[in-house]
Every structure is written in C-alpha cells, then in structure tokens.
C-alpha cells in the first residue's frame, strides 16, 4: 500500500522484494489516524463490488503491508478475486 499517492487505485498483483505476491494499492490518504486503512477497505469493496461490511483489517493498521479478511464463501470469493484482480 502506498499512501499519499496522486490517486486511489489498485495496481493488481505485484511481487515484493522477497518474491511474495501481494496486491498493490495506492491511496491519496496520508498515513495517519487510520485514514489509509479505511480508504484501502473502501477501495477494495468498491473495486470488487462487495459490501464494505464484508472486509476487515486484521493486521498492519500502521504498516504499508496490510492483511485483510473478506467474509463470505471461500470458493466463490477465490474465483471472483482471480477474475477481477488478474484481469
């Protein structure tokens, strides 16, 4: 996650320095007062077409690396994520 970007957006899957695949996200919000975390969750919900209430931040509130849980059927979510994020 990149705070204070020129625009909010999802860059898609990217590889970090360790070779781990992560979802690249840019937000215009500054890295303060959990503004970035809230923006990340809202951006994911909008991009994936899901209710924001289905998303929860479980780790990384003050970090660039965030862990998000999406509540729902794992099989359906897996297919939907592959379709929308790898496109």
C-alpha positions in Angstrom: 0.0 0.0 0.0 1.3 3.4 -1.0 -0.1 6.4 1.0 -0.2 9.9 -0.3 -0.4 8.9 -4.0 -1.8 11.1 -6.7 -4.9 8.9 -7.0 -6.6 6.0 -5.3 -6.2 2.8 -7.3 -5.4 -0.9 -7.4 -2.3 -1.8 -9.3 -3.0 -5.6 -9.3 -0.8 -8.4 -8.1 2.8 -7.4 -7.7 5.9 -9.2 -6.4 7.7 -7.6 -3.4 11.5 -7.8 -2.8 11.1 -11.3 -1.3 9.2 -12.6 -4.3 5.9 -12.7 -2.4 2.8 -11.8 -4.5 0.8 -9.0 -2.9 -1.9 -6.7 -4.1 -0.6 -3.2 -5.0 -2.8 -0.5 -3.8 -2.3 3.3 -3.9 -4.3 5.8 -1.8 -4.4 9.5 -1.6 -4.9 9.5 2.2 -2.0 10.4 4.4 -0.6 7.6 6.7 -2.3 9.0 9.9 -5.3 8.3 12.0 -6.1 5.0 10.2 -7.2 7.1 7.2 -5.2 4.8 4.9 -6.7 1.6 6.3 -10.2 2.9 5.9 -9.5 4.0 2.4 -8.0 0.7 1.5 -11.0 -1.2 2.7 -13.4 1.1 0.9 -11.4 0.9 -2.3 -11.3 -2.9 -2.2 -15.1 -3.1 -1.6 -15.8 -0.7 -4.5 -13.4 -2.5 -6.9 -14.7 -5.9 -6.0 -18.3 -4.9 -6.0 -18.8 -6.2 -2.4 -20.3 -4.6 0.7 -17.7 -2.8 2.8 -19.1 -4.6 5.8 -17.5 -7.8 4.5 -14.0 -6.5 4.8 -11.9 -6.4 8.0 -8.3 -5.3 8.6 -6.7 -8.0 10.7 -3.0 -6.8 10.7 -1.0 -3.8 9.5 -3.0 -0.9 10.7 0.1 1.3 10.9 2.1 -0.6 8.2 2.3 -0.5 4.4 1.7 -4.2 4.5 -1.9 -4.9 5.5 -3.8 -8.1 6.0 -7.5 -8.0 5.0 -10.1 -10.7 5.5 -13.1 -10.8 3.3 -16.1 -12.6 4.8 -18.0 -14.9 2.5 -17.9 -18.3 0.7 -14.2 -19.0 0.2 -14.7 -20.9 -3.1 -16.8 -18.1 -4.6 -14.5 -15.4 -3.3 -11.4 -17.1 -4.7 -12.9 -17.3 -8.2 -14.2 -13.8 -8.1 -10.8 -12.4 -6.9 -9.0 -14.3 -9.6 -11.3 -12.9 -12.2 -11.3 -9.3 -11.0 -7.7 -8.8 -9.8 -5.8 -10.7 -12.5 -7.7 -9.1 -15.4 
